[in-house]
Amino acid sequence: MKNRLRVLRAERGWTQEDLGKALGVSRQAINALETEKHDPSLDLAYRIAALFDQPVETIFENPHG
């Protein structure tokens, strides 16, 4: 799933490790999301949106249009 996670993280000067710790997931999980190898669970997508104070739809692209 296409997303803006890498851009949002970089804008804040956070490493993948920093973001992972803030979300309670590993750095590898963040890397997999940023490289679009894995899609986030609904719970994780909402936690990411809350952390960046943005709607889910502005971070993750709807693959169904």
BALUMDO-122487 format. One record per residue: residue in one letter; x, z, y of N, C-alpha, C in turn. Coordinates in Angstrom, 1 decimal. Atoms other than C-alpha are relative to their C-alpha. Example, Ala and Ser with C-alpha at 12.3 -4.5 7.8 and 13.67 -1.06 7.14 Angstrom:
// BALUMDO-122487
+------+--------+--------+--------+--------+--------+--------+--------+--------+--------+
| type |   n_px |   n_pz |   n_py |  ca_px |  ca_pz |  ca_py |   c_px |   c_pz |   c_py |
+------+--------+--------+--------+--------+--------+--------+--------+--------+--------+
|    A |    0.9 |    0.0 |   -1.2 |   12.3 |    7.8 |   -4.5 |    0.9 |    0.0 |    1.2 |
|    S |   -0.9 |    0.0 |   -1.1 |   13.7 |    7.1 |   -1.1 |   -0.8 |    0.8 |    1.1 |
+------+--------+--------+--------+--------+--------+--------+--------+--------+--------+
END
This chain:
// BALUMDO-122487
+------+--------+--------+--------+--------+--------+--------+--------+--------+--------+
| type |   n_px |   n_pz |   n_py |  ca_px |  ca_pz |  ca_py |   c_px |   c_pz |   c_py |
+------+--------+--------+--------+--------+--------+--------+--------+--------+--------+
|    M |    0.8 |    0.0 |   -1.2 |    0.0 |    0.0 |    0.0 |    0.9 |    0.0 |    1.2 |
|    K |   -0.7 |    0.0 |   -1.3 |    1.4 |   -1.0 |    3.4 |   -0.3 |    1.2 |    0.8 |
|    N |    0.2 |   -1.2 |   -0.8 |    2.0 |    1.9 |    5.7 |    1.0 |    0.1 |    1.1 |
|    R |   -0.9 |   -0.1 |   -1.1 |    3.7 |    3.0 |    8.9 |    0.8 |    1.3 |   -0.1 |
|    L |   -0.6 |   -1.3 |    0.2 |    5.2 |    6.1 |    7.4 |    1.5 |    0.1 |    0.5 |
|    R |   -1.4 |    0.1 |   -0.4 |    8.9 |    5.1 |    8.0 |    0.1 |    0.0 |    1.5 |
|    V |   -0.1 |    0.1 |   -1.4 |    8.2 |    4.3 |   11.6 |   -0.4 |    1.3 |    0.6 |
|    L |    0.4 |   -1.3 |   -0.5 |    6.3 |    7.5 |   12.3 |    1.1 |    1.1 |   -0.2 |
|    R |   -1.0 |   -1.0 |    0.3 |    9.0 |    9.6 |   10.6 |    1.2 |   -0.2 |    0.9 |
|    A |   -1.2 |    0.3 |   -0.8 |   11.8 |    7.8 |   12.5 |   -0.3 |    0.4 |    1.5 |
|    E |    0.3 |   -0.3 |   -1.4 |   10.0 |    8.3 |   15.9 |    0.2 |    1.5 |    0.2 |
|    R |   -0.2 |   -1.4 |   -0.2 |   10.2 |   12.0 |   15.3 |    1.4 |    0.5 |   -0.4 |
|    G |   -1.3 |   -0.3 |    0.4 |   13.8 |   11.9 |   14.1 |    0.1 |    0.8 |   -1.3 |
|    W |    0.0 |   -0.7 |    1.2 |   12.9 |   13.3 |   10.7 |    0.7 |   -0.8 |   -1.1 |
|    T |   -0.5 |    0.7 |    1.2 |   14.8 |   12.5 |    7.5 |   -1.2 |    0.0 |   -1.1 |
|    Q |    1.0 |   -0.1 |    1.1 |   12.9 |   11.8 |    4.3 |   -0.1 |    1.4 |   -0.6 |
|    E |    0.0 |   -1.4 |    0.5 |   13.9 |   15.3 |    3.2 |   -0.8 |    0.8 |    0.9 |
|    D |    0.8 |   -0.8 |   -0.9 |   12.4 |   16.8 |    6.3 |   -1.5 |   -0.2 |   -0.2 |
|    L |    1.4 |    0.3 |    0.2 |    9.1 |   15.0 |    5.8 |   -0.5 |    0.5 |   -1.3 |
|    G |    0.4 |   -0.5 |    1.3 |    9.0 |   15.8 |    2.1 |   -0.2 |    1.5 |    0.0 |
|    K |    0.2 |   -1.4 |   -0.1 |    9.5 |   19.5 |    2.9 |   -1.2 |    0.4 |    0.7 |
|    A |    1.2 |   -0.3 |   -0.8 |    6.8 |   19.5 |    5.5 |   -1.3 |   -0.3 |   -0.8 |
|    L |    1.2 |    0.4 |    0.8 |    4.4 |   17.9 |    3.0 |    0.0 |    0.7 |   -1.4 |
|    G |    0.0 |   -0.6 |    1.3 |    5.5 |   19.8 |   -0.1 |    0.3 |   -1.0 |   -1.1 |
|    V |   -0.3 |    0.9 |    1.0 |    6.8 |   16.8 |   -1.9 |    1.5 |   -0.3 |    0.0 |
|    S |   -1.4 |    0.3 |    0.0 |   10.3 |   15.5 |   -2.8 |    0.4 |   -1.2 |    0.9 |
|    R |   -0.6 |    1.2 |   -0.8 |   12.5 |   13.1 |   -0.8 |   -0.3 |   -1.3 |   -0.7 |
|    Q |    0.2 |    1.2 |    0.8 |   12.1 |   10.7 |   -3.7 |   -1.5 |   -0.5 |    0.2 |
|    A |    1.4 |    0.3 |   -0.1 |    8.3 |   10.8 |   -3.3 |   -0.2 |   -0.7 |    1.4 |
|    I |    0.1 |    0.7 |   -1.3 |    8.7 |    9.9 |    0.4 |    0.5 |   -1.4 |    0.0 |
|    N |   -0.6 |    1.3 |    0.1 |   11.0 |    7.1 |   -0.4 |   -0.9 |   -1.0 |   -0.7 |
|    A |    0.9 |    0.9 |    0.8 |    8.6 |    5.7 |   -3.0 |   -1.2 |   -0.4 |    0.9 |
|    L |    1.1 |    0.3 |   -0.9 |    5.8 |    5.8 |   -0.4 |    0.4 |   -1.1 |    1.1 |
|    E |   -0.5 |    0.9 |   -1.0 |    7.9 |    4.1 |    2.3 |    0.3 |   -1.3 |   -0.5 |
|    T |   -0.4 |    1.3 |    0.6 |    9.1 |    1.4 |    0.0 |   -1.2 |   -0.7 |   -0.7 |
|    E |    1.2 |    0.5 |    0.6 |    5.5 |    0.9 |   -1.2 |    0.1 |   -0.2 |   -1.5 |
|    K |   -0.1 |    0.0 |    1.4 |    6.5 |    1.6 |   -4.8 |   -1.2 |    0.8 |   -0.6 |
|    H |    1.1 |   -0.9 |    0.5 |    3.7 |    4.2 |   -5.1 |   -1.0 |    0.2 |    1.2 |
|    D |    1.1 |   -0.3 |   -1.0 |    0.4 |    4.8 |   -3.2 |   -0.2 |    1.6 |    0.0 |
|    P |    0.2 |   -1.5 |   -0.1 |   -0.3 |    8.4 |   -2.0 |   -1.4 |    0.3 |   -0.6 |
|    S |    1.3 |   -0.5 |    0.4 |   -3.0 |   10.4 |   -3.6 |   -0.9 |    0.2 |    1.3 |
|    L |    0.8 |   -0.2 |   -1.2 |   -6.0 |   10.9 |   -1.3 |    0.3 |    1.3 |    0.7 |
|    D |   -0.4 |   -1.3 |   -0.6 |   -5.0 |   14.5 |   -0.7 |    1.3 |   -0.2 |    0.8 |
|    L |   -1.2 |    0.2 |   -0.8 |   -1.5 |   13.5 |    0.3 |   -0.1 |   -0.9 |    1.2 |
|    A |    0.3 |    0.9 |   -1.1 |   -2.7 |   10.7 |    2.5 |   -0.6 |    0.8 |    1.2 |
|    Y |    0.6 |   -0.8 |   -1.0 |   -4.9 |   13.2 |    4.4 |    1.0 |    1.0 |    0.6 |
|    R |   -1.0 |   -0.9 |   -0.5 |   -2.0 |   15.7 |    4.6 |    1.0 |   -0.7 |    1.0 |
|    I |   -0.9 |    0.8 |   -0.9 |    0.2 |   13.0 |    6.1 |   -0.7 |   -0.3 |    1.3 |
|    A |    0.8 |    0.3 |   -1.2 |   -2.5 |   12.0 |    8.6 |    0.0 |    1.2 |    0.9 |
|    A |    0.1 |   -1.2 |   -0.7 |   -2.9 |   15.6 |    9.6 |    1.3 |    0.4 |    0.7 |
|    L |   -1.4 |   -0.3 |   -0.5 |    0.9 |   16.1 |   10.0 |    0.3 |   -0.8 |    1.2 |
|    F |   -0.2 |    0.9 |   -1.1 |    1.1 |   13.1 |   12.3 |   -1.1 |    0.0 |    1.0 |
|    D |    1.2 |   -0.1 |   -0.9 |   -2.2 |   13.9 |   14.0 |   -0.6 |   -1.4 |    0.3 |
|    Q |    0.5 |    1.3 |   -0.1 |   -3.5 |   10.4 |   13.3 |   -1.0 |   -0.2 |   -1.1 |
|    P |    0.9 |    0.3 |    1.1 |   -6.4 |    9.0 |   11.3 |    0.8 |   -0.7 |   -1.1 |
|    V |   -0.6 |    0.6 |    1.2 |   -5.5 |    7.9 |    7.8 |    0.1 |   -1.6 |    0.2 |
|    E |    0.0 |    1.4 |   -0.1 |   -6.4 |    4.3 |    8.7 |    1.1 |   -0.6 |    0.9 |
|    T |   -1.1 |    0.5 |   -0.9 |   -3.7 |    4.1 |   11.4 |    1.3 |    0.1 |   -0.7 |
|    I |   -1.3 |   -0.2 |    0.7 |   -1.0 |    5.1 |    8.9 |    0.0 |   -0.9 |   -1.2 |
|    F |    0.1 |    0.8 |    1.2 |   -2.2 |    3.3 |    5.7 |   -0.9 |   -1.2 |    0.2 |
|    E |    0.8 |    1.2 |   -0.1 |   -3.5 |   -0.2 |    5.5 |   -1.0 |   -0.1 |   -1.2 |
|    N |    1.0 |    0.1 |    1.0 |   -6.7 |   -0.7 |    3.6 |    0.2 |   -1.3 |   -0.8 |
|    P |   -0.3 |    1.2 |    0.8 |   -5.8 |   -3.1 |    0.7 |   -1.3 |   -0.9 |   -0.3 |
|    H |    1.3 |    0.7 |    0.3 |   -9.5 |   -4.2 |    0.5 |   -0.6 |   -0.6 |    1.2 |
|    G |    0.5 |    0.7 |   -1.2 |   -9.8 |   -5.6 |    3.9 |   -0.4 |    1.0 |    1.1 |
+------+--------+--------+--------+--------+--------+--------+--------+--------+--------+
END
